[in-house]
């Protein structure tokens, strides 16, 4: 019978991966939307259209902090699991989780901003 801790570890690792990717996608989308708005302004597009595009940008920007909070929470959960399950250190799942944590660490907020999450 497979160890249920490995299944939990695999699931939590996938959650962190997905949230990191989601955060990146929202950040890219926001940047693209900013560029689209600037292009519309330089082309002299309709003011109503530009306002609607700015609303889309605001919605996108609101998603980034939400993703950040969820990512931080999932990151801390996975980190806690790794700290408490040291006996699984030689398993493939544990090593994959460590790698994901290391990659994701770059996307977490600065130390002072962690309390906001």
SULQUIUR-V461496 format. One record per residue. PHI is phi in degrees with one decimal (NA if undefined). OMEGA is omega in degrees with one decimal (* if undefined). BURIAL is + if it has 9 or more other C-alpha atoms within 8 Angstrom, else -. Layout:
phi=PHI omega=OMEGA burial=BURIAL
phi=PHI omega=OMEGA burial=BURIAL
This chain:
phi=NA omega=-179.4 burial=-
phi=-71.9 omega=-179.7 burial=-
phi=-71.3 omega=-179.6 burial=-
phi=-64.3 omega=178.2 burial=-
phi=-65.8 omega=178.6 burial=-
phi=-67.4 omega=178.5 burial=+
phi=-64.2 omega=177.8 burial=-
phi=-61.0 omega=179.7 burial=-
phi=-61.3 omega=179.9 burial=+
phi=-64.9 omega=179.9 burial=+
phi=-64.9 omega=-179.1 burial=-
phi=-63.6 omega=177.0 burial=+
phi=-63.5 omega=178.9 burial=+
phi=-64.2 omega=179.2 burial=-
phi=-63.3 omega=-180.0 burial=+
phi=-62.4 omega=178.2 burial=+
phi=-59.1 omega=-177.4 burial=+
phi=-63.7 omega=-179.2 burial=-
phi=-67.1 omega=177.0 burial=+
phi=-64.1 omega=179.0 burial=+
phi=-66.5 omega=180.0 burial=-
phi=-60.6 omega=179.2 burial=+
phi=-61.2 omega=179.1 burial=+
phi=-62.2 omega=179.9 burial=-
phi=-63.1 omega=178.7 burial=-
phi=-63.8 omega=178.7 burial=+
phi=-65.5 omega=177.6 burial=+
phi=-65.6 omega=179.8 burial=-
phi=-62.3 omega=178.9 burial=+
phi=-63.6 omega=179.0 burial=+
phi=-64.3 omega=177.9 burial=-
phi=-63.6 omega=-179.6 burial=-
phi=-65.6 omega=176.8 burial=+
phi=-59.9 omega=178.8 burial=+
phi=-63.5 omega=179.2 burial=-
phi=-62.3 omega=180.0 burial=-
phi=-64.8 omega=178.6 burial=+
phi=-60.9 omega=179.1 burial=-
phi=-63.1 omega=179.1 burial=-
phi=-62.4 omega=179.8 burial=+
phi=-66.5 omega=-179.6 burial=+
phi=-69.9 omega=178.5 burial=-
phi=-82.6 omega=179.6 burial=-
phi=73.6 omega=180.0 burial=-
phi=-65.9 omega=-179.9 burial=+
phi=-57.6 omega=-177.6 burial=-
phi=-61.3 omega=178.6 burial=-
phi=-60.7 omega=179.9 burial=-
phi=-61.3 omega=-179.7 burial=-
phi=-64.1 omega=178.4 burial=+
phi=-61.3 omega=178.8 burial=-
phi=-64.2 omega=178.1 burial=-
phi=-65.8 omega=176.9 burial=+
phi=-67.8 omega=175.3 burial=+
phi=-64.5 omega=177.5 burial=-
phi=-60.4 omega=178.5 burial=+
phi=-60.7 omega=-179.6 burial=+
phi=-62.3 omega=177.2 burial=-
phi=-61.9 omega=179.9 burial=-
phi=-65.7 omega=-179.7 burial=+
phi=-66.2 omega=177.9 burial=+
phi=-69.3 omega=-178.6 burial=-
phi=-75.2 omega=-176.8 burial=+
phi=-62.5 omega=178.5 burial=+
phi=-62.7 omega=177.4 burial=-
phi=-62.6 omega=177.2 burial=-
phi=-62.1 omega=179.8 burial=+
phi=-59.9 omega=179.3 burial=+
phi=-63.4 omega=-179.2 burial=+
phi=-65.0 omega=178.5 burial=+
phi=-64.5 omega=179.8 burial=+
phi=-61.1 omega=-179.7 burial=+
phi=-62.8 omega=179.7 burial=+
phi=-65.1 omega=178.4 burial=+
phi=-60.6 omega=-179.7 burial=+
phi=-64.5 omega=177.7 burial=-
phi=-61.6 omega=-179.1 burial=+
phi=-64.2 omega=177.9 burial=+
phi=-60.6 omega=177.6 burial=+
phi=-62.1 omega=178.5 burial=-
phi=-62.9 omega=-180.0 burial=+
phi=-62.3 omega=179.6 burial=+
phi=-68.8 omega=-177.7 burial=-
phi=-87.0 omega=-177.2 burial=-
phi=-114.1 omega=-178.2 burial=-
phi=-62.7 omega=-179.3 burial=-
phi=-69.2 omega=178.4 burial=-
phi=-92.5 omega=-171.7 burial=-
phi=-55.1 omega=-176.8 burial=-
phi=-89.5 omega=-177.6 burial=-
phi=-80.9 omega=178.8 burial=-
phi=-61.4 omega=-178.9 burial=-
phi=-63.4 omega=179.6 burial=+
phi=-64.2 omega=-179.6 burial=+
phi=-64.3 omega=177.7 burial=+
phi=-64.3 omega=179.3 burial=+
phi=-64.6 omega=177.6 burial=+
phi=-60.4 omega=-179.7 burial=+
phi=-63.4 omega=179.5 burial=-
phi=-63.3 omega=178.4 burial=+
phi=-61.7 omega=-179.1 burial=+
phi=-64.6 omega=179.5 burial=-
phi=-67.0 omega=-175.6 burial=-
phi=-75.9 omega=-177.8 burial=+
phi=-52.8 omega=-179.6 burial=-
phi=-67.3 omega=-177.5 burial=-
phi=-92.0 omega=-179.2 burial=-
phi=-76.8 omega=-179.5 burial=+
phi=-68.1 omega=177.4 burial=-
phi=-61.3 omega=-175.4 burial=-
phi=-51.8 omega=179.9 burial=-
phi=-66.1 omega=-178.3 burial=-
phi=-86.3 omega=-177.0 burial=-
phi=-64.3 omega=-179.7 burial=-
phi=-67.9 omega=178.7 burial=-
phi=-68.9 omega=-179.2 burial=-
phi=-75.4 omega=* burial=-
